[in-house]
Amino acid sequence: MPLWIPVTVAAAVFQCWRTAMQAKLRGLLSVNGSGFTRFLYGLPASLAFLALFTLAGRGVLPTPSWPMVLYAACGGFMQIIATNLLIMAFGFRNFAVGTAYAKTEAAQAALIALVVLHQSLPGLAWAGILVSVGGVLLLSLGERGLRLRQLLRATAQPAALSGLAAAFCFAVTAVLIQLATHRITGGNVVTRALYVLAATTALQTLMQGGYLLLRDRAELRRTLLAWRRAAWVGVASAAGSACWFTAFSLTNVGLVRALGQIEVLFTLLAGHFYLRERIKLSEANGLLLVALGVVLILIASA
């Protein structure tokens, strides 16, 4: 089994965990403050991961380069912009449409990787990506009571445009991170990914922390006071990002993002078995499509 597959599955698990814990901060912090905790408390964790894996690799640190720093900075900035665009979509009246369109990230990532990195995929992999994206869209539509016709009709509305733009920015982030990991030498693939993660998280901490320092110091103070809860968000975020970055350095980012959509499986199954939530018919159909898409991707990658 290729290494990127279990690493991507681990990334989806950590992301599910981080999302659940970050939801508990909504009553304490604003959207900007809650997002900032990912970087502020994720930075020490990412540095610790880098130190541990560097020691395990006989103390060999990768050699950075200015292109790596540039790609990491741009990738980190695009991730912040993507998050803000997604939040903007939530603010519109038909925010469910924006949420649905934001699920097109995997397909957009595959297209951007094809154009920018010339990473071609076999037809079966493209079929898997489209099927899995369709399953995630069905989950989103079924949850909100939307129909495909309504979704298409609302394409030009602000919520849809914000969702599409958010997906595009997230996809560009993945491509930039892959470029960053390929612009350093030395160490093994995991150490290089962790090095880029530490650099990106440090730059994001400076960017969003600087914004809060200038525009909302009270919120910055609240993020520091909430360290007991927020620290675990940072740890889960760093662990998930470490897995994402490693997977990006190993294979096509479109495949990684498509397989990573199994996060919705973990989320819904956890809700069913632990919270005793009933899975609706539309959700079950969406889960089956996501699972089918994942199977097609795995067969294409074998």
N, C-alpha and C positions, 0 to 999 in steps of 0.2 A: 504494500500500500504506500503511495507517495506520502512524504512527510507533511505536505501542505494540508492534506485532508484532516487528520486528527488535530492538527494545530488550529485549523479553521473552526472545527467543531468546538474546541476548547474556547476559542475567542467568542463564539456565540453564547456559550454557557456563562462566561464571565460578563458579557454584555447584558445578558438577562438579569444576572445578579446585581450588576451596577444600576440598571434601570429601576429595579425594585427598591433598592436602598435610596436612590436619588429621589424617588417619588415621595419618600418620607420627609424630605427637606423642603417640600413645596410650601408647607405651612410656616416655615422658619425664614426662608430666603426668597428673594426675587428670582426671576428666570436667569438674569445675569449672574447673580450670586451663586445660584445652584450650579450653573455651568462652570463657574470659576473654580469651584471646589474640585472638579475633575483634574484641573491642572495644578492647583496649589498643593493639594495633598497627594496627587499622583506623582509629582516630581520626586519627592524623597523615595517613594516606592520604586520608580523607574531607575533611579540611581542605585538603589540597593540591588535590584535585579541585575543591572549591568555589572556591578562589583562582584556579585556571586558567580555569574557566568564567566566573567573574565578570569577570576581565580580558578574556576574549574577548567578553563582553557589554558592553564599555565601562564596566566598573567599577560596575555597578548591583547593589547588594546588596538582597535582599528585605527587607521590613520585617516583623519578627516580631510576635507577639502572645501574650498569656498563654494564650489557648485553644490556640494552636499548641504551646506548651511543655507544656501539660497533656496534650494528645493524644499528643505525642511521648514524654513520660514514661510514660504508660499503655501505649502501644504497645511501648516498649522493655521495660517490666516484663513484659508479657504474653508477649513473645518469650522472655524468660528462663524464665518459668514453663512455657511450652510445651516448651522444651528439656528442662527437668528432668522433666516428666511423661513425655516420650518415653524418657528414660533410666530412669525408674521402670518403664516397660513392659518394657524390656530385662531388668530384674532379676527379673521374675516367671518362673515355670516355663514358661508358654506365651507367651513373649515374642513369638513370631512372630505371634500373634493381635493383640497390641497394635500391632505394626509395620504389619500389614495395615489395621487400623482407622485408623491415623494417616494413611493415604493418602486419606482422605475429605476432606481439607482443602479441595480445590478446590470440591467440592459445597457444603460448609458455608459457604465464603466467599461463594459466589453467593447462598445463602439469607440470610445475615446482611446482605449488601449490599442485598438486596431489602427486608428488613424495616427496617433502620436508615436506609439511604440512598435507599430507594425506587427502586433501579436495576433496572428490568425488562430482561429479555432475550428475544429471539425464541425460538420453540420449537426451531429448529434449533440454536441455541447451547446450550440446555439439553440437547438430545440429545447434542451434542458433549461437553459436560462429563461427562454420565453415562457415555458410552462410554469416554472417556479414563480416568475414575476406575475403571471396570470393568477396563480394560486394566492399569492399575497394580496393582489388587487381584490380578488373575490372575498378574502377575509375582511379586508377593509370596507368593501361595499356592503357585505352582509351585515357587518357590525353596525353600520350607520343607516341601514335601510335604503341604500342607494341602488339604482339600476345602472347598467352600462350606458343606456341612452342618456341618462341624466349626466353621467360623468363626461361623455363626449360633448354634450351640449354646453357644459360649463368650462370647456377647455380654455377659452379666452378670458375667463374671469380672473380677478386678482388672486384668489385662493389657489386656483389651478396653476397659474404662472409662478406663484411663490413655491408651490410644491415641486414643480418641474425644475425650477432654478435651484432649490435646495438639493434635489437629487443630483443635478449636474455638478454642483459644488462638492458634494460628498464623493462623487465619482472622480472628479479632478484631484481631490485630496488623495485618494488611493493611488492614482497614477504618479503624483508628485512624490509620494512617500516611496514608491518603488524606485523612482529615479534617484532619490536621495540615497537609498541603501546600495545602489549600484555605483555610487560616486565615492565610496570609501573602500580602502583596501586593508588587508590584515584581519586576523581573527576568523572565527567561523561564521556561518550564516546567522546564527542566533545572536552572537555578540554584535555583529554589524547592525542587525535590526534593533537591538536594545540600545545601541549607541545613538542611532537616529531617533529612537523614541525619547531618550533623555534630552537630546538636543531640541527636538520639536516641542516637548512638554515645557522645557525651560523658556523657549521663545513664546509659547502661548501664555505662560504665566506672566511674562513681562508685558505682552500685548494687552491681555484682558485685565490684568492687575493694574496696569497703567491707566487703562480707561476708567476703572472703578475709582482709582485714586484721584483722578481729575474730575469725574462726574458724579460719583456717589460714594463718598467716604464712609457714610453710615452703613451702607451695605457691605463694604469691604470689612468694616469692623465686625459685622454680624457673621461673616464667613469665618473670621478668626475665632469668635466666641463659640461657634458651632462645631469645633474641631472634633469633639467626641463622636458625633455621628458622621461628619463629613470626611473624616480620615478614612473610614472604611469604603466610602465612595471612591476616594482617590486610589486606594489599593486595588479595588475591583477594576477600576478604569485602566490603571497601569497594566494590570495582568492581562486584561482583554486586548489593549492596544499592543502589548508585547507579542501576543499571538497573531493579531492582524498584521502587524509590520513584518513578522517572520514569514507569514503566508504570502504576503505581497512580494517578498524578495525571492520566493521559490517558484511562483507560477503566474499565469495571467490574472490580473486583478478582477476581471469579469467573472472568472470561475470562482475566485475566493468570495466575492460578494454574493454570487448566486448561491453557493453552498451555505454561506453564512445566514441565509434567510431561514434556515432551520431554527433560528432563534424563536420564530413565532410558534413552532411546534413545541419547544420547551415551555414557552410562556403559557400556551393554552392547556397543555397537558398538566402543568403544575397547578393551574387554576382548577382543572377538573379533579385531579386526584387529591390535592391538599386543601383546596378551598371549596371543594364539592360544587363547583360551578358546572352547569349543564352546557354541553357543547351543542350549538345549533346546527341545523342541517347545512346551512350555507358555510359555516365554519368547518364542518366535517369535509365538505366537498373541497374547500380551499386547502385544507390540510393534505388531502389526498393528492391534489395537484402539486403542492410544494414537494411532497414526498416523491412523486413521480419525476418531477424536474430534477431533484437531487440524485435519484437513481440514474437518470440519463446522463447527468454530468459525471457521475462516478464511472459509468461504463465507458464514456468517451475518454476519461482520464486514465483508464486502466492500461 
